[in-house]
Amino acid sequence: MRRRPGIGGLQTAAAARDQYRLLGENVAKIRTDMMKEQLATFRSQLEDFARKHKNDIRKNPAFRSQFHEMCAKVGVDPLASNKGFWAELLGIGDFYYELGVQIVDICLATRPLNGGLINLQELCHLLRQRRKSDRGAVSEDDCLRAISKLKVLGSGFEVISVGKKKLVRSVPTELNKDHNEILELAQGQGFVTVDEVERQLSWTSGRAIDALDTLLEEGLAMIDDGHRDGKRRYWFPCVSPISSSIAADS
């Protein structure tokens, strides 16, 4: 028959557990302090790097993108505010806020044609045209970062992926799977017909017409009936550069 541990044994075991717990807490605190110290060092080095290369960060889109990646790795967001150290040093906040305003203007100008859905590449092209003094200084990455800041407006600005393309949505329109498949199909030539949708997607006529009618009602499609074959074309400006000439001059 095994003897149960006495009071002395229980107290010794409890004391040992307390010592292990305190040791674990001390080790965890030491690790946390070391991580904080390393992070502070990284941030300090990042600030020195930004001071040294601020002209490249401002003028070179590729360099600017790499700088943002470096910032993300140490938990620094230069766009978190348009005031403070980063704004004063680099003017990055003001740069992206300015882009955001111009993006809103372009989306509003092209909305009557594309229904509030524009190809990201076309948006960047129009943005460079508007910034004629320095067209090459804006990249798609810059556009994406500026758009991410527009979400605070709560006005539906969002980047969605359809097939291999990225589209910028400036209206709170909900697209379902059928709508996305039609938009992806239209990327080949800018338009689709009911027959093409039925054949390529293996849909019934009713399903194709219903989805196309919804896209038409949302202002995302345009009808073209002027063809000898009598087949109606549904054009989608968001995947074809129809709106370029309009917004460039606005």
NORGICOR-V685391 format. One record per run of one state. SS is the DSSP state (H for helix, E for strand, - for the rest). FROM is the first residue (numbers start at 1). LEN is the number of residues. If there is no record, write none. Layout:
SS;FROM;LEN / SS;FROM;LEN
//
This chain:
-;1;6 / H;7;46 / -;53;1 / H;54;6 / -;60;1 / H;61;13 / -;74;11 / H;85;6 / -;91;1 / H;92;23 / -;115;2 / E;117;3 / H;120;11 / -;131;1 / H;132;6 / -;138;2 / H;140;14 / -;154;4 / E;158;5 / -;163;2 / E;165;5 / -;170;7 / H;177;10 / -;187;4 / E;191;2 / -;193;1 / H;194;8 / -;202;3 / H;205;13 / -;218;4 / E;222;3 / -;225;8 / E;233;3 / -;236;1 / H;237;3 / -;240;4 / H;244;5 / -;249;2
//
